[in-house]
Each structure stands twice: as C-alpha cells, then as structure tokens.
Amino acid sequence: LPHCLHKMQDNNGLSKSVRYLKGVGPKRSDDLAELGIKTVEDMIYYLPARYEDRSKIVNIRDLKMGEAQAIEGQIISVASRRTKSGLAMFQAGITDKTGLIYAVWFNQPYLKDYLIKSKAVALYGKVDRYDRVQIMNPEYEILKEGDPESVHMKRIVPVYPATGSLSVKYLRGLAFQAVTQYTRLLAERIPTYIIAREHLVDVKFAFRNIHFPASFENLEKAYRRIVFEEFFLLQLALAMRKSAVKEDSGLRHRAGGELIEELKRALPFNLTEGQKRAVSDIERDMSSGRPMNRLLEGDVGSGKTVVAAHSLVLTVQNGFQGCLLAPTEVLARQHFIGLSELLMPLGINIALLTGGMDPDTKNRIHSDIREGRVNIIVGTHAIIQEAVEFKRLGIAIVDEQHKFGVDQRVILRKKGDNPHMLVMTATPIPRTLALTVYGDLDISVIKEMPKGRLPIVTYWVEEDKRGRAYDFIREEVEKGRQAYVICPRIDESPAPDAGEGLYGIKTQNVTETFERLKEKVFAGHEVGLLHGKMSSKDKERIMKSFKKGKIKILVSTVVIEVGIDVPNATVMLVENADLFGLSQLHQLRGRIGRGEHKSYCILLADPRGEEASEKLKAIEGTLDGFQIAEADLEIRGPGEFFGTRQHGLPEIRFGNILKDFGIMELARREAFDLVVRDPEFKEAHHRPLKAALEARFAEYIRARGNQQK
C-alpha cells in the first residue's frame, strides 16, 4: 500500500496498529491484514470501490418498486420465524406516517437484539412488492437523538471491497473512525506551487471526501487530487530513471562509414520514412556519448529488423559487438537467418546461441564471444547466462521486449560498459502505456508499411462454415501457396464448456488437429506440426521445410506469433479465435501478407458473450495495429495488456490510466519539469517528495542505476 506517500514519525498516530480502532480485536486484525490493512494509515488508504447516494430520504408512500432507496421511520412490529426451507427470517414493520413497509432479513437472527420495537431506524435497499411492500435485506442504522452525523445513512455512502468476515458496513465504520480521527495528521507532499497551478485540493480534504464526500463535486475533487499524486510520484520515478541514463557517460559511435554504406547498397528496397526517422534517432543517440535507451515500436511487418540491423552494423563498424535477445528459439533462429543473409556478405561474423544447443557448441560460441571472434550474437535467454562474457559489447537489442522482465534487461546491460540499449516491439503501445510502463524511454515509432504490401483480408466465420474454410485453404495450396492453421492449445485436455461443432470438434489442441487434417481433411498435401514443447532440432527442421515450401500447411500454436517470415504463406485459419487476445490475433495475422500474393486471415469462432464478439469484429474491421492496441487495452485493462509488474513498476492502485489519462499528462509535465529544475531534490519543498520516492520506488529507481554499473 502506498502509505509511504505520507509517512510520518512513528509517534504521530498514522503508523499505529489498526487495533487502535474501536471494534478491531485479534481475529479482525488478522482478517484486515489479509486486505493489506495493518495500520491506521493503511485504513485511510483503503479506498471505496463505489458509492451509494443515500442522502435523499424517500417517503414510504412515494417508493418506487424495483429500485434501491433510503427510508427513515419507526419500528412498530418485529417477528421471527423459519421459512419452509428452514431459513431463519426476521422482519420488522416500519412506518414514517406516510405509509407502512416491511423490512425482511434472512439468516440474521441476531437482529432481534438490535432492531427493537419503537426504535427509530434508517434503511437502504431494494424495494419490491410481494404480498405486500417489502425492502429485502436492507442495510440499516439505528438513529439516536443527538448523534452528530450518520455513518451509514443520510449521506453519500462509501462501499468498500469486502471479504470473508469483514462486511462492507464494518469496514465503513473503521474508515469513519480513521478518517475523522487521523486525516489531520497527513502531511502534504506536493509542493504548494504545483497544488496552486493544478488547482488541487489539500491532502486532508482529499481523504476526508474520498471516503465520506459532502457532495459529488467534493468527491470528484478528492479523486482528482489523490490520482494526481499517485501519477505524479510515478512520473517522478520515471523522470529520475531517464535523467540517470542521460547523465551517465556511454559509448560514442561515429555515424556513417563504409560498412553502413555497404548495408544500404545491399538492401533490395528503399527505407520508408518511418524507418529513416528511426535510424536517424538511433544514430543520434549512439553518437551522443550517452547510453541509448530507446524503444522502437512498429506495427507487424513495418520493418523494425532492418533498423535493428543498421544499429548492429554501426556498433561493429566502431569496433564493438552487438547482441539481439529474442523470447523464443523459433524467433531467434529466424533473426539469425535473416541477419546472416544480410550481414555476412559484409564480412560480419554472426553466431546463434540458444538453450537447446549441446554443451560443446555452447562452449565454443562462449569462447568466440569472449575473444571477440564473433561480431553479432543472436539468441534467447542463453545470452544472459553468467557464462557469456563479451569482449566489447556496444549495443544490446531486445526484441518483443514486453515478454521479458526488467531483470533480464538489467543483466544484459551489465554485460558491457554502459552499452546502448534498443528494445523493440511489434505490439503497438497505446500512448497511455507509453507514458507509464515505458515512460523512461525515448521512443521511435514506425507507422508506414513497406511499399508493395498488399492488405490482408480478414473474415470472422462461425463453426458451420468450417468446411468452406477448409475448401478455401485447399484451393490456395493447389495454386502453389501455403497456409497456417493456428490452435490455442498444445495438450489434449478439454477446455471448460467446449462445445462440439459440425466436425465433432471441441476447443482445438494442436496435436489432434494436426492428425485430423493430415489424415482426413488435407490428405495428399504435406501437413506439418509446430509447437513450443518440441525439441529445438525438430522446430528447426519443420521451419526449414515450411520455408522451402515442402510443408504446405503448418499446424501450430502461437509459437509462430512473431518473427516468422514465409512470403508464400497466404492463408491463416485461427481456431477458437475468441480465446485469443486482440493484439495476439493481430500478431498472428502478421505472419501472412508478406509476399506478392493476396492474403486471407480466417477467424473461426462461435464466441460466447458480447465482449468476445466485439473483439472479433474489431480485428475483422481494421489492419491498423495502433487502433487494435487501443481497443485491446480498453477490453483487457492496462494490467493484463502488458503486466506492469514485469517492468518493475508498483501497481497503480487509485487511478485508471485510460479514464484518467488527462491527469496523467498533467502529472508527467509537472514531474519532468521538477526533475529538470531540481534533479537532486535539494529545495526545501521538494525534500518530502524524495523521501516518498525512496519509500515507494527505491527498487525501481535503483534498477536503472544498476544498469549503468
């Protein structure tokens, strides 16, 4: 919990155990700890999930059926009995002089000790008519004359995430104690000049009104202030990381040169404007004397690999080695083949290093790297093993970097003396994430596609069209083309609720699909199988056979999601397409449409639910990866889209980077301006921020420092 934002001295009360609050004994204390609530301050930072407007008391005669409403009245009768099914039922008759209503509760026999005839009570719940007007299982509060204010009624009421034995009402009572007694102790962390410039309320007002708002207007102000502070601290941490890299000395590479000119002459095409801009950005970084820390993003097939090749040649020309880290052996091998064809004629030695190699081969490659006999190393996680020592590492490139955690990149950077770092992704990053997960990186974007690329035609078809889809694949193969069939599973375990289609098929696993297509559907055509559990040698053999055109139809899992380049493949059939994420479907689709022939992607699915249908409509309706990424982010949310934890960032708890993006932009501007103005936080009104950053982001900020060591 980010209580460190306002950490005070231990004797100030905020750091007291939550057991100091009335109603918290040993058992409740343990239950609260499960929610992360151990101190009074933790309770203040346990924010409501939603609110109910109970400020308006409705006369009983004016109640509307089927709606949740608040009433106030006197108990005129009580009764307890058991239903036919054995449930304990307690009911109370309530009148407010305009009418009569019966409140009914089940399995709460203890209520007879609290809800006593003649007591005044406020209730909130859904009103309906059965044999009479009733309010079912309402929340209640007994009203006492002279009470200063109601906690549970007659106001905008907070509703907290509850669990187990901790009811919403109980948590609300604890929050009320914490807020009324302790928010006065919260210290202000944001400098007063920023508070004034951004029209923010003070921290005490914010936490009082985020829990028990006097009005919805006050609630909005409180929320804006709390979210701004969370984003502001995040952006300060990003700004400090970025500043640390800029201040460090790095390798100064001379741009241009004969090898670079040879590379340009060797390319069989002209670079797009986006590629030219990215190359220019990278050359500027690598010749600056500071370590490059750049993200290269581009849609599927936009030509990032050529830009990466340019940066590798530049480092080799300047007497250094380069490495390219890929998440899978299939992708690493693909990069190795492509770079070898392009760069070995220039006299550049390239080696492949993967975990599946035999020990003798690994040892030989390790020696070549250590002695500098190899200029460029392409590989998987095997590159970052302790046994790998570079003679002079000049640049480290990480492809599909969202599949790696921050730790792997730190290790990779330690392999050299402040080498340049280029991270690449073919999953376009929405601007919202570009300012958070990747907010410490400089960013180059390639939006244009190479000339001559034909648009891919995408169809979503349901199970009853499976036969027609197979016929179409057969027609394409008989024209000399090749096809992919993508399955969501490797194993044979059935997916829950998997329905059967016309072909007697449940959720597709790759092995069963391969056998059926090979033996029945496409008998007479060469069908191959590829998945992640196969040996490295088998994967290599299958991919070579498919690239050479021997295998006509490749049945695969998402192991082919990135990096595979077979221009003759013109059809992709995705089984159970509704089980894939939007961005993943777009990545898969990017494996076709790379040659001179028109390509087709067929999404086969009978989706269950509106969200799945919307996803398939979105992928069918556009080829723009940036639009798809934004839609995917909306559907899945930022946490799932790129799992922020693997990037070393604490979880965003209060704000929503989609809904609150405007606040994020303001917080980023203020944070980066502050770090430029006072990078060491020496000014008196900035010192509290430094303490808060150390408490919440120390590991994240130090990770950047470690990369420079």
KOLKOL-727946 format. One record per residue (C-alpha): x, y, z; residue in one letter. Coordinates in steps of 0.02 Angstrom, whole numbers, plus 50000, padded with zeros to 5 digits. Example, Ala and Ser with C-alpha at 12.3 -4.5 7.8 and 13.67 -1.06 7.14 Angstrom:
50615; 49775; 50390; a
50684; 49947; 50357; s
END
This chain:
50000; 50000; 50000; l
50067; 50172; 49957; p
50052; 50239; 50134; h
50233; 50290; 50113; c
50169; 50439; 50013; l
50134; 50522; 50179; h
50246; 50426; 50301; k
50266; 50521; 50464; m
50359; 50489; 50626; q
50303; 50332; 50718; d
50230; 50434; 50860; n
50109; 50532; 50750; n
49969; 50403; 50756; g
49960; 50355; 50573; l
50078; 50209; 50596; s
49981; 50141; 50746; k
49913; 49967; 50729; s
49737; 49958; 50660; v
49692; 49877; 50828; r
49687; 50053; 50899; y
49523; 50075; 50807; l
49366; 50026; 50903; k
49298; 49856; 50855; g
49463; 49777; 50800; v
49516; 49627; 50901; g
49648; 49493; 50862; p
49539; 49396; 50739; k
49479; 49551; 50646; r
49657; 49617; 50646; s
49715; 49460; 50555; d
49571; 49473; 50430; d
49613; 49656; 50396; l
49796; 49611; 50369; a
49738; 49496; 50229; e
49673; 49653; 50142; l
49839; 49740; 50172; g
49768; 49844; 50316; i
49889; 49837; 50463; k
49899; 50018; 50518; t
49780; 50164; 50537; v
49860; 50240; 50383; e
49826; 50081; 50283; d
49643; 50100; 50329; m
49642; 50279; 50264; i
49717; 50218; 50100; y
49589; 50078; 50081; y
49477; 50172; 49962; l
49294; 50137; 49921; p
49254; 50038; 49764; a
49094; 50137; 49733; r
48965; 50249; 49816; y
48779; 50245; 49852; e
48679; 50405; 49865; d
48579; 50383; 50024; r
48567; 50569; 50055; s
48388; 50579; 49994; k
48260; 50502; 50113; i
48104; 50445; 50019; v
47930; 50442; 50098; n
47862; 50265; 50105; i
47710; 50312; 50002; r
47825; 50379; 49864; d
47938; 50225; 49849; l
47966; 50153; 49675; k
47961; 49966; 49651; m
48122; 49880; 49594; g
48240; 50021; 49647; e
48362; 50040; 49792; a
48305; 50184; 49903; q
48332; 50256; 50076; a
48192; 50272; 50203; i
48179; 50328; 50383; e
48046; 50280; 50510; g
47998; 50196; 50672; q
47989; 50009; 50705; i
47810; 49965; 50752; i
47821; 49775; 50746; s
47951; 49636; 50743; v
47935; 49449; 50710; a
48050; 49298; 50690; s
48007; 49133; 50604; r
48077; 48997; 50494; r
48033; 48976; 50311; t
47978; 48809; 50238; k
48156; 48780; 50179; s
48223; 48808; 50355; g
48294; 48984; 50335; l
48286; 49098; 50486; a
48184; 49253; 50439; m
48170; 49415; 50536; f
48050; 49552; 50486; q
48014; 49725; 50552; a
47866; 49838; 50512; g
47921; 50018; 50482; i
47811; 50172; 50470; t
47852; 50353; 50431; d
47673; 50419; 50446; k
47652; 50417; 50257; t
47644; 50229; 50246; g
47699; 50057; 50306; l
47836; 49943; 50239; i
47907; 49778; 50298; y
48095; 49751; 50306; a
48147; 49568; 50288; v
48315; 49486; 50326; w
48367; 49304; 50309; f
48491; 49207; 50418; n
48525; 49355; 50533; q
48436; 49302; 50694; p
48544; 49419; 50798; y
48446; 49568; 50728; l
48310; 49539; 50857; k
48431; 49608; 50987; d
48459; 49770; 50891; y
48300; 49809; 50796; l
48178; 49832; 50938; i
48001; 49898; 50931; k
47985; 50089; 50944; s
48165; 50123; 50890; k
48200; 50249; 50751; a
48292; 50172; 50605; v
48357; 50216; 50432; a
48359; 50083; 50296; l
48431; 50066; 50121; y
48390; 49928; 50000; g
48288; 49870; 49851; k
48100; 49892; 49867; v
47979; 49767; 49791; d
47801; 49707; 49809; r
47769; 49526; 49853; y
47609; 49501; 49952; d
47647; 49675; 50021; r
47776; 49812; 50001; v
47944; 49749; 50065; q
48125; 49801; 50071; i
48235; 49645; 50062; m
48396; 49625; 50164; n
48420; 49813; 50183; p
48568; 49893; 50265; e
48512; 49981; 50423; y
48567; 50108; 50551; e
48482; 50140; 50717; i
48456; 50327; 50740; l
48491; 50407; 50907; k
48440; 50580; 50958; e
48589; 50696; 50968; g
48702; 50591; 50855; d
48816; 50716; 50765; p
48809; 50627; 50597; e
48755; 50463; 50521; s
48890; 50346; 50456; v
48787; 50227; 50351; h
48635; 50331; 50301; m
48576; 50505; 50253; k
48732; 50541; 50152; r
48835; 50485; 50002; i
48893; 50319; 50072; v
49058; 50231; 50027; p
49051; 50046; 49980; v
49215; 49957; 50013; y
49282; 49794; 49939; p
49233; 49668; 50072; a
49293; 49492; 50103; t
49256; 49345; 50217; g
49202; 49401; 50390; s
49231; 49585; 50353; l
49068; 49662; 50296; s
49052; 49824; 50199; v
48966; 49902; 50348; k
49106; 49852; 50466; y
49240; 49921; 50350; l
49142; 50082; 50330; r
49137; 50104; 50518; g
49325; 50079; 50533; l
49357; 50200; 50390; a
49247; 50330; 50476; f
49350; 50316; 50635; q
49515; 50327; 50541; a
49461; 50474; 50434; v
49382; 50578; 50572; t
49522; 50550; 50698; q
49681; 50538; 50594; y
49673; 50628; 50425; t
49728; 50787; 50514; r
49898; 50703; 50531; l
49925; 50675; 50344; l
50073; 50776; 50282; a
50069; 50873; 50119; e
50195; 50806; 49992; r
50155; 50901; 49834; i
50238; 51072; 49830; p
50117; 51215; 49858; t
50159; 51295; 49690; y
50102; 51136; 49599; i
49944; 51124; 49705; i
49901; 51302; 49656; a
49948; 51283; 49473; r
49848; 51122; 49450; e
49701; 51181; 49557; h
49715; 51035; 49678; l
49630; 51020; 49848; v
49740; 50987; 50001; d
49776; 50809; 50056; v
49667; 50815; 50213; k
49514; 50874; 50115; f
49551; 50741; 49984; a
49550; 50592; 50101; f
49401; 50652; 50202; r
49299; 50672; 50043; n
49358; 50516; 49953; i
49286; 50416; 50099; h
49138; 50522; 50156; f
49105; 50655; 50025; p
48995; 50802; 50070; a
48943; 50810; 49887; s
48983; 50727; 49721; f
49077; 50884; 49673; e
49189; 50863; 49825; n
49210; 50679; 49783; l
49271; 50725; 49608; e
49396; 50850; 49679; k
49459; 50722; 49805; a
49480; 50588; 49673; y
49573; 50705; 49556; r
49695; 50754; 49694; r
49731; 50575; 49751; i
49754; 50512; 49573; v
49864; 50661; 49528; f
49979; 50623; 49674; e
49992; 50439; 49628; e
50032; 50480; 49446; f
50148; 50622; 49497; f
50258; 50507; 49603; l
50259; 50377; 49464; l
50313; 50507; 49337; q
50447; 50574; 49455; l
50520; 50398; 49465; a
50517; 50384; 49275; l
50597; 50556; 49257; a
50735; 50510; 49381; m
50772; 50348; 49286; r
50778; 50439; 49121; k
50887; 50577; 49194; s
51009; 50449; 49267; a
51038; 50375; 49094; v
51060; 50545; 49012; k
51188; 50598; 49141; e
51292; 50439; 49126; d
51435; 50426; 49004; s
51416; 50298; 48865; g
51499; 50236; 48707; l
51517; 50369; 48572; r
51496; 50291; 48400; h
51543; 50382; 48241; r
51393; 50385; 48125; a
51405; 50337; 47942; g
51554; 50242; 47868; g
51590; 50114; 47734; e
51502; 49966; 47817; l
51342; 50068; 47836; i
51352; 50118; 47652; e
51378; 49936; 47603; e
51223; 49889; 47704; l
51119; 50020; 47614; k
51178; 49955; 47445; r
51139; 49776; 47496; a
50958; 49813; 47539; l
50840; 49764; 47396; p
50720; 49906; 47440; f
50715; 50086; 47498; n
50682; 50125; 47680; l
50513; 50201; 47724; t
50507; 50374; 47802; e
50470; 50294; 47971; g
50624; 50182; 47956; q
50731; 50331; 47906; k
50672; 50430; 48058; r
50708; 50283; 48174; a
50883; 50258; 48100; v
50916; 50444; 48122; s
50857; 50438; 48305; d
50970; 50289; 48340; i
51123; 50364; 48255; e
51098; 50524; 48354; r
51087; 50426; 48518; d
51236; 50315; 48481; m
51348; 50461; 48433; s
51298; 50569; 48584; s
51419; 50496; 48711; g
51270; 50445; 48819; r
51199; 50268; 48828; p
51050; 50249; 48712; m
50891; 50192; 48799; n
50763; 50186; 48658; r
50604; 50092; 48619; l
50571; 50053; 48436; l
50389; 50013; 48405; e
50303; 49975; 48243; g
50159; 49876; 48175; d
50180; 49698; 48115; v
50287; 49697; 47957; g
50338; 49880; 47969; s
50523; 49839; 47952; g
50597; 49853; 48127; k
50726; 49717; 48094; t
50811; 49821; 47959; v
50826; 49965; 48082; v
50899; 49845; 48210; a
51023; 49781; 48079; a
51078; 49961; 48048; h
51116; 49988; 48233; s
51211; 49823; 48241; l
51318; 49868; 48090; v
51353; 50039; 48166; l
51420; 49962; 48326; t
51525; 49834; 48231; v
51598; 49971; 48121; q
51652; 50061; 48280; n
51744; 49907; 48345; g
51612; 49837; 48462; f
51499; 49684; 48473; q
51310; 49681; 48466; g
51181; 49558; 48529; c
50998; 49528; 48493; l
50891; 49442; 48625; l
50730; 49355; 48569; a
50598; 49271; 48678; p
50589; 49105; 48584; t
50710; 48991; 48491; e
50600; 48999; 48337; v
50611; 49189; 48331; l
50797; 49190; 48375; a
50833; 49070; 48233; r
50729; 49174; 48113; q
50827; 49331; 48160; h
50991; 49236; 48143; f
50948; 49176; 47967; i
50888; 49347; 47911; g
51036; 49443; 47983; l
51159; 49313; 47917; s
51094; 49330; 47739; e
51105; 49520; 47751; l
51265; 49548; 47850; l
51384; 49402; 47823; m
51421; 49460; 47644; p
51486; 49619; 47727; l
51615; 49518; 47822; g
51520; 49522; 47988; i
51527; 49363; 48091; n
51361; 49312; 48170; i
51328; 49173; 48295; a
51168; 49094; 48363; l
51159; 49047; 48547; l
51007; 48956; 48620; t
50973; 48848; 48772; g
50940; 48694; 48666; g
51118; 48683; 48598; m
51235; 48544; 48654; d
51370; 48591; 48783; p
51516; 48581; 48661; d
51435; 48701; 48538; t
51390; 48820; 48679; k
51566; 48819; 48747; n
51638; 48856; 48575; r
51519; 49003; 48550; i
51557; 49067; 48726; h
51742; 49068; 48682; s
51711; 49157; 48516; d
51609; 49291; 48605; i
51739; 49314; 48743; r
51883; 49327; 48620; e
51789; 49443; 48502; g
51790; 49323; 48354; r
51601; 49348; 48340; v
51534; 49521; 48299; n
51347; 49492; 48325; i
51263; 49364; 48438; i
51080; 49319; 48415; v
50996; 49211; 48545; g
50871; 49177; 48682; t
50891; 49187; 48872; h
51053; 49090; 48846; a
51136; 49257; 48806; i
51110; 49324; 48981; i
51183; 49172; 49070; q
51334; 49205; 49181; e
51448; 49102; 49067; a
51425; 49227; 48924; v
51560; 49363; 48927; e
51576; 49492; 48789; f
51742; 49566; 48739; k
51666; 49736; 48696; r
51476; 49745; 48698; l
51420; 49903; 48609; g
51233; 49877; 48590; i
51104; 49758; 48663; a
50939; 49740; 48568; i
50788; 49656; 48649; v
50651; 49600; 48529; d
50471; 49581; 48585; e
50533; 49659; 48745; q
50365; 49652; 48836; h
50396; 49465; 48852; k
50549; 49499; 48959; f
50554; 49568; 49136; g
50659; 49715; 49193; v
50785; 49597; 49274; d
50837; 49520; 49109; q
50871; 49691; 49035; r
50973; 49742; 49187; v
51079; 49584; 49171; i
51103; 49613; 48986; l
51162; 49791; 49013; r
51288; 49733; 49142; k
51371; 49626; 49007; k
51457; 49783; 48941; g
51519; 49954; 48994; d
51361; 50058; 48977; n
51312; 49982; 48808; p
51174; 50060; 48706; h
51002; 49980; 48731; m
50869; 49963; 48598; l
50706; 49874; 48641; v
50583; 49829; 48505; m
50401; 49778; 48499; t
50282; 49734; 48360; a
50137; 49759; 48480; t
50098; 49944; 48458; p
50094; 50029; 48627; i
49948; 50144; 48665; p
50002; 50318; 48717; r
49933; 50287; 48891; t
50060; 50147; 48920; l
50198; 50240; 48829; a
50191; 50370; 48968; l
50190; 50241; 49108; t
50270; 50072; 49080; v
50391; 50147; 48953; y
50394; 50324; 49018; g
50583; 50322; 49049; d
50625; 50275; 48869; l
50646; 50380; 48713; d
50525; 50314; 48582; i
50535; 50293; 48394; s
50379; 50240; 48300; v
50369; 50163; 48126; i
50192; 50183; 48062; k
50215; 50162; 47875; e
50217; 49991; 47794; m
50345; 49948; 47659; p
50286; 49986; 47482; k
50203; 49844; 47389; g
50124; 49763; 47541; r
49950; 49701; 47496; l
49816; 49722; 47631; p
49762; 49561; 47716; i
49578; 49516; 47700; v
49506; 49458; 47867; t
49346; 49356; 47890; y
49262; 49301; 48050; w
49162; 49143; 48015; v
49064; 49030; 48131; e
49081; 48843; 48154; e
48952; 48797; 48022; d
49068; 48874; 47889; k
49217; 48764; 47937; r
49200; 48656; 47781; g
49204; 48810; 47667; r
49359; 48874; 47759; a
49447; 48708; 47728; y
49397; 48712; 47545; d
49472; 48885; 47528; f
49637; 48829; 47606; i
49641; 48682; 47486; r
49614; 48798; 47337; e
49757; 48912; 47390; e
49876; 48766; 47419; v
49833; 48695; 47247; e
49881; 48866; 47174; k
50054; 48839; 47249; g
50027; 48940; 47407; r
50049; 48887; 47589; q
49941; 48904; 47744; a
49944; 48911; 47934; y
49815; 48832; 48049; v
49833; 48904; 48224; i
49767; 48816; 48379; c
49753; 48886; 48556; p
49814; 48730; 48647; r
49956; 48605; 48643; i
49887; 48472; 48759; d
49735; 48362; 48742; e
49643; 48420; 48899; s
49472; 48488; 48855; p
49431; 48670; 48884; a
49287; 48703; 49002; p
49117; 48713; 48917; d
49194; 48674; 48748; a
49051; 48642; 48630; g
49055; 48524; 48481; e
49038; 48584; 48302; g
48992; 48500; 48139; l
49158; 48411; 48132; y
49144; 48343; 48309; g
49275; 48466; 48369; i
49299; 48541; 48539; k
49421; 48678; 48586; t
49564; 48642; 48468; q
49727; 48567; 48530; n
49866; 48564; 48405; v
49909; 48379; 48407; t
49733; 48316; 48374; e
49705; 48448; 48242; t
49866; 48400; 48153; f
49818; 48215; 48149; e
49644; 48251; 48083; r
49699; 48374; 47949; l
49843; 48264; 47893; k
49743; 48101; 47886; e
49573; 48164; 47829; k
49544; 48345; 47780; v
49704; 48379; 47682; f
49759; 48202; 47640; a
49876; 48211; 47491; g
49954; 48376; 47547; h
50106; 48390; 47659; e
50049; 48446; 47833; v
50174; 48494; 47970; g
50163; 48516; 48158; l
50248; 48650; 48264; l
50230; 48691; 48449; h
50332; 48751; 48597; g
50361; 48580; 48678; k
50455; 48512; 48527; m
50645; 48496; 48530; s
50750; 48635; 48454; s
50806; 48519; 48314; k
50628; 48471; 48270; d
50571; 48653; 48270; k
50716; 48699; 48155; e
50681; 48554; 48038; r
50495; 48597; 48024; i
50527; 48783; 47996; m
50657; 48748; 47861; k
50539; 48629; 47775; s
50398; 48757; 47780; f
50509; 48898; 47717; k
50569; 48791; 47572; k
50388; 48751; 47525; g
50394; 48566; 47561; k
50265; 48580; 47700; i
50109; 48658; 47626; k
50002; 48676; 47784; i
50082; 48712; 47953; l
49976; 48671; 48106; v
50047; 48772; 48250; s
50018; 48857; 48416; t
50062; 49039; 48447; v
50246; 48992; 48439; v
50239; 49073; 48266; i
50163; 49233; 48337; e
50314; 49343; 48299; v
50459; 49349; 48180; g
50416; 49208; 48059; i
50433; 49264; 47878; d
50369; 49149; 47741; v
50314; 49258; 47594; p
50225; 49114; 47505; n
50105; 49087; 47652; a
49941; 49172; 47603; t
49809; 49094; 47716; v
49791; 49083; 47905; m
49649; 48993; 47991; l
49638; 49032; 48178; v
49541; 48901; 48276; e
49438; 48961; 48426; n
49489; 49139; 48383; a
49384; 49208; 48527; d
49508; 49130; 48650; l
49649; 49244; 48591; f
49682; 49424; 48639; g
49657; 49560; 48508; l
49840; 49606; 48496; s
49888; 49423; 48487; q
49768; 49394; 48342; l
49845; 49544; 48254; h
50021; 49474; 48283; q
49969; 49305; 48213; l
49889; 49385; 48061; r
50054; 49474; 48029; g
50134; 49308; 47980; r
50045; 49318; 47812; i
50034; 49457; 47684; g
50223; 49462; 47661; r
50234; 49415; 47478; g
50164; 49466; 47310; e
50000; 49371; 47325; h
49841; 49425; 47414; k
49823; 49350; 47588; s
49675; 49297; 47692; y
49651; 49275; 47880; c
49501; 49169; 47933; i
49446; 49182; 48115; l
49345; 49028; 48158; l
49240; 49052; 48316; a
49070; 49038; 48395; d
49100; 49168; 48531; p
49008; 49163; 48695; r
48971; 49337; 48757; g
48965; 49512; 48686; e
49146; 49553; 48731; e
49213; 49409; 48627; a
49104; 49460; 48480; s
49163; 49641; 48491; e
49343; 49581; 48490; k
49319; 49481; 48330; l
49226; 49625; 48247; k
49370; 49741; 48292; a
49505; 49629; 48216; i
49397; 49598; 48062; e
49369; 49783; 48037; g
49546; 49855; 48038; t
49726; 49814; 47995; l
49793; 49961; 48099; d
49889; 49887; 48244; g
49882; 50050; 48340; f
49692; 50052; 48336; q
49689; 49870; 48386; i
49808; 49901; 48531; a
49696; 50040; 48598; e
49543; 49926; 48583; a
49636; 49784; 48668; d
49687; 49898; 48810; l
49505; 49951; 48833; e
49446; 49769; 48837; i
49581; 49692; 48945; r
49637; 49840; 49050; g
49815; 49901; 49073; p
49867; 49769; 49200; g
49834; 49623; 49084; e
49888; 49710; 48925; f
50071; 49717; 48971; f
50080; 49664; 49154; g
50163; 49816; 49233; t
50245; 49713; 49369; r
50370; 49635; 49250; q
50431; 49811; 49213; h
50474; 49841; 49395; g
50336; 49968; 49422; l
50224; 49961; 49575; p
50042; 49929; 49536; e
49934; 50082; 49501; i
49801; 50071; 49637; r
49696; 50228; 49631; f
49697; 50298; 49456; g
49644; 50222; 49291; n
49770; 50262; 49156; i
49634; 50254; 49023; l
49499; 50356; 49108; k
49620; 50474; 49195; d
49743; 50499; 49053; f
49720; 50688; 49059; g
49777; 50689; 49241; i
49924; 50578; 49192; m
49983; 50703; 49062; e
49974; 50848; 49186; l
50067; 50746; 49318; a
50201; 50697; 49192; r
50232; 50876; 49138; r
50249; 50935; 49318; e
50361; 50788; 49366; a
50482; 50807; 49221; f
50490; 50996; 49245; d
50532; 50971; 49429; l
50673; 50848; 49393; v
50748; 50970; 49266; v
50733; 51112; 49391; r
50796; 51017; 49545; d
50865; 50846; 49496; p
50930; 50808; 49671; e
50777; 50874; 49765; f
50881; 50998; 49864; k
50747; 51133; 49877; e
50657; 51125; 50045; a
50484; 51100; 49971; h
50548; 50954; 49865; h
50630; 50854; 50006; r
50469; 50768; 50062; p
50450; 50702; 49884; l
50622; 50623; 49890; k
50575; 50527; 50048; a
50411; 50470; 49970; a
50501; 50411; 49812; l
50629; 50315; 49913; e
50490; 50227; 50008; a
50386; 50181; 49856; r
50503; 50174; 49705; f
50677; 50142; 49776; a
50698; 49973; 49692; e
50633; 50037; 49525; y
50747; 50190; 49525; i
50898; 50088; 49581; r
50867; 49962; 49441; a
50911; 50099; 49318; r
51065; 50143; 49418; g
51118; 49961; 49420; n
51104; 49955; 49231; q
51242; 50083; 49222; q
51365; 49988; 49331; k
END
